[in-house]
Amino acid sequence: MSSTLSQSFKSQFLIAMPSMADPSFTGALTLICEHSEEGALGLVVNRPSTLLLSEIFQQMGITTNETLYTGGHSVYAGGPVSQERGFVLHSGESNWDNCMTICSGIQLTTSNDILSAMAENRGPKQSMVALGYAGWGAGQLEQEIADNTWLTCQADPAIIFETPYHLRLNAAAKTLGVDLSLMSDQVGHA
């Protein structure tokens, strides 16, 4: 691998191929939030956990508007690394501490100020909270893509924020004209 990054996959979805052997990513749709020569960081956006956002607020001592968070806003399992670490993907109408733009309509925030604002109904219009992340070392993601482990496509905020979680993987694949149900789980190159 050369010392310069030939293509950044930041703001791309990784669509797990049916042949994905790693149970952490089988059937996963992952948003790449950062990608450099040192590696990549992403969040799985289609795996809700059993933890509710109201429980996160309670654990952090954040007072909430009870009517907003009794309906079961799920916290997502963002990946197998640092599962105690929280991330908020959001539509980005305001700037929060530790905020990074992923692409138009998607920002990532890791600070508590956004959670406090969300609890008080002052948060972003659209958001998704995740615990944990997916990480790749230098050159690892590029090799996995070359090995046909993932398909990639441009991230779409509507898939994250407006599509039910169980339909997100197929919705992303359809942007490429791919029907995952017609794909083989056999790995190889033509």
Secondary structure as GFF3:
##gff-version 3
##sequence-region A 1 190
A	DSSP	beta_strand	12	16	.	.	.	ID=ss1
A	DSSP	beta_strand	29	36	.	.	.	ID=ss2
A	DSSP	beta_strand	39	44	.	.	.	ID=ss3
A	DSSP	beta_strand	48	52	.	.	.	ID=ss4
A	DSSP	alpha_helix	53	60	.	.	.	ID=ss5
A	DSSP	alpha_helix	66	69	.	.	.	ID=ss6
A	DSSP	beta_strand	74	77	.	.	.	ID=ss7
A	DSSP	beta_strand	81	90	.	.	.	ID=ss8
A	DSSP	beta_strand	99	103	.	.	.	ID=ss9
A	DSSP	beta_strand	106	109	.	.	.	ID=ss10
A	DSSP	alpha_helix	112	119	.	.	.	ID=ss11
A	DSSP	beta_strand	127	137	.	.	.	ID=ss12
A	DSSP	alpha_helix	140	146	.	.	.	ID=ss13
A	DSSP	beta_strand	150	154	.	.	.	ID=ss14
A	DSSP	alpha_helix	157	161	.	.	.	ID=ss15
A	DSSP	three_ten_helix	165	167	.	.	.	ID=ss16
A	DSSP	alpha_helix	168	174	.	.	.	ID=ss17
A	DSSP	three_ten_helix	180	182	.	.	.	ID=ss18
###
